[in-house]
């Protein structure tokens, strides 16, 4: 008997894995670094644009949308450069380091000396986006070329024709780098170096990483002329960035003089914002916070007397001031007899420190912080109110916060915020809110009114006029010179975004609110201190002026909430 033949299975051939080229890992490190730098550029533009132009939501939307669009354009343009990927990548990184590193400096210069930064912002967003978009395609070409050269023949072709793994690794390094850059900007660069120096240092790191990669790992792909071009370009970029870093303090002082004039007395950067005190010798100081006029020495008494005293007509033993870290509202509160305690909730301890120590400000606020009845709570007002206990009720709450037109402060003018405030308001207590200009921004003013009423409060609107209040350099100035309703002549400096003085009139809008069905009476307490600029007749006229700005059709704006803010810049 013949046994049938046994067919053995074919032997399995195990191929040795193709190890990735040693070039790949340095490239991934550079991708990580460049991605971190790219996100820092984006955040620098968003932060500085929000500070200079205002309305952070709009600025973030403009910068990010334009940059993402430009990244797509840059990826398409990079297709034409793949034949010379090494030199192209080196030049792209040098250009990105120069443009991104100097972006904050040029944007601030345009604001300070030209008065218009929007077009500069758009230009930098597009330029940085195009350069960032060209990075990944060029790096992918370099990696594939290196893999193919290392493993010639079929294995080299197989490795070079497998872009999936390369793309995955490049994007992984890119996303992780973006994470690190996004965290480094607010926690390291901004507090340690500031916006201008932080961008310049980031550009230098970007130039060293990109230029070093090409000149070291891909030097064989460069002709002598290309190598000399890259060296010259990177040395020039680093020299420009280094020079700008050395001169950045002088530049900032010059730009500050262009914005505020030559009368800058104090300029400090706190952990949260820039605080500047200006004013001539012997004259009252002006206080600017992030470029916005917070207290004008000429008119601050008009503003604060109208803000505080109408709310002090009833019981006022315990008073809560939200904002007002300059101590000026506290000064007016302490003038009333019967005040036992004043709590000031201010989120920036630097403002309070300056109001306690600066001679001009302490003289202006009457040394309010020396009064033992005054207690300061350094906290965000929204979070502080959430943690306030039911037993800590206040007879009067004074809301002296930044203009509601600034989107970053919209939560302090929300229905939820006023609900928290009414929770700590004593029976019969009063809440007074600065709500921006009733004449210049009537919709914003009446949105605050609608929001208070939606929180269960009855309101009484009124306004007060100032004597040509000094125009601030920030986006929340309702009293812009072109919106003054008075007449007269004046002089000024700047081009619409600087400072100036005049003899026109500006108005501040207020809302007095109570937790009741009927609106509160508007008037002054019989035992009120002698006021310099406010009378009962002024209040009556201010109430009529505020009512005149109401929509005659009777269709008021809807209230503003945390999830649906309705305040514009």
Buried (B, 14 or more C-beta within 10 A) or exposed (E): EEEEEEEEEEEEEEEEEBEBBEBBEBBBBBBBBBBBBBBBBBBBBBBBBBBBBBBBBBBBEBBBEBBBBBBEBBBEBBEEBBEBBBBBBBBBBBBBBBBBBBBBBBBBBBBBBBBEBBEBBEBBBBBBBBBBBBBBBBBBBBBBBBBBBBBEEEBBEBBBEEEEEBEEBBEEBBEBBBBBBBEBBEEEBBEEBBBBBBBBBBBBBBBBBBBBBBBEBBEEBBEEEBBEBBBEBBEEBBEBBEEBBEEBEEBBEBBBBBBBBEBBBBBBBBEBBBBBBBBEEEEBBBBBBBBBBBBBBBBBBBBBBBBBBBBBBBBBEBBBBBBBBBBBBBBBBBBBEEBEEBBBBBBBBBBBBBBBEBEBBBEBBBBBBEBEBBEBBBBEBBEBBEEBEEEEBBBBBBBBBBBBBBBEBBBBBBBBBBBBBBBBBBEEBBBBBBBBBBBBBBBBBBBBBBBBBBBBBBBBBBBBBBBBBBBBBBBBBBBBBEBBBBEEEEEBBBEBBBBBBBEBBBBBBBBBBBBEEEBBEBEBBEEBBEBEBBEEEBBEBBBEBBEEBBEEEEEBBEBBBEEEBBBBB
